[in-house]
Amino acid sequence: MPPSPPAPTLDEARALTMRLYRVADRARADFTAVVADLGLTSLQARVLLQLGEPTPMRALAEHLGCDASNVTGIAHRLTAAGLVERVEGRDRRVKLLRLTAEGVRLRAQVAESVAAGATVTAKLDAAERARLTQLLDKVLA
């Protein structure tokens, strides 16, 4: 039987954790900068990216990890910009947000810009990205 690998040290665990935090911070900063160039806040961009189909505002709040009242304000601003519209769901009491034609266009532009402007995708080749995905999936399992 092969010997067990040495147990990680506190210093090693701390160093790995700090690197993960730095990567997450950089990813967040990349996203914020890219969407700001398109005239959006991070939350507005996240809503646009989430709206592949009409979605209840409560579901958007859960996705964003915020109170539904925050989504109401975001929806108001996106509606005023002509990017989304409020529509009734099957249950007329539930309001859904749906992308307008301009919202669909901007959503595609956001997705393309975020993919191109992310440090992780810019600095890693396809094989490295696939390996990183595997490792992150293993950590998150």
Secondary structure, DSSP 8 states (H G I E B T S, - for coil): ---------HHHHHHHHHHHHHHHHHHHHHHHHHHHHTT--HHHHHHHHH-SS-EEHHHHHHHHTS-HHHHHHHHHHHHHTTSEEEEE-SSTTSEEEEE-HHHHHHHHHHHHHHHHH-HHHHHS-HHHHHHHHHHHHHHH-
